[in-house]
């Protein structure tokens, strides 16, 4: 098996599956998560300062929206890479896995 095939096969082997995002995608996700991490620390600070509840709740809403954006981006890349590859390899179980994940994301 070539190194390229091993990379793709790792997506289909339970317990050994790994994503294979481009550096651009990975950096985008990490950058977004770093901003979200900062927002969370900011909310913690607001609570420590006894900031008005409505202001804190608005910040929490903003964080939830940002997390949803990360989830949508990750889901899109997952569908365009791992899901397609596993279907092409004849692994239709990936559809059930994807549906479970989407239901969790839409709670």
N, C-alpha and C positions, 0 to 999 in steps of 0.2 A: 504494500500500500504506500503510495507516495505521500509526502508531507502534506500536500494540498488535500488529498483524500482523507487523511487522518484529521485534518482541521475540520472538514465538513462532517465526517463521521462522528466526531466528538459531539456534534449537535444532537445526534440521535441515540447516543448511548446513555441510558439513565445512570445517574450518579457521576458521570464523567462529562456531561454536557457543558459546553462553554459557548458563550456568545462570541461572535467575531465581527465586532463593530469596527468601522474605519476609525482612524485616529481623530478625524474631524468630528464624527458622531460622539465618540467617547469624551472628547474634550468639551463638547457642547453639553452633554449630560452632566459631567462633573462640574462645569461652570454653573449650571442651573442649580445643582444640588448645593454647591457652596453658598450661593445667594440665599437659598432656602434656609440653610443652616444659620446664616447670619440673621435672617428674619426671625427664626425661632429664638435665638439668643435675645433679639430685640424685644420679643413678646415677654420673655422671662423677665427682662429688665423693667418692662412696663408694669408687670404684676408686682414686682418688688417695690416699685415706686407708687403703688396704689393708684395707678392710672384708671380713669373712668372706664367702666366695663365695656361700654359700647365701642370705645376706641380700640380696646384690646380685641374685642370680637371682630371688628373690621380687619384688623391685622391678621387674625387667625383665618378669616375668609380668604384673604390675599394669599396666605401660605397654602391653603387647600387648593386654590386655583393654580398656583405654581406647581404643586405636586401633581395635579391632574395633567398639566402640560408635559411634565417629565414622563408620566405614565403613557400618554398618547404618543409621544415621540418614540419611546422605547417599544411600545406595541407595534407601531408602524414598521420600525426596523426589524423587529422580530418576525413579523408576517412576511416581509420582503426577503428575509434571509432564511432563518431556521425553518419556518413553517413550509415555505416553498421547497426547500431542499429535502425535508423529510417526506413531503408528499411525492416528490420526484423519485425518492428512494422506495416508495411503496408503503410508507408508514402513515396510514390514515388515522392512527390513534392521536396524532398531533392535533387534529380537528377538535376532538373531545377535550384535550388538554387546553387548547386555545379558548374554547367556549367556557370552561370552568374559570379560567383566568379573567376573561372579559366580564363574566358575571360578578366576580370579586371586585373588579375595577368600577363597576357600575352601581355598587351598593350605595 
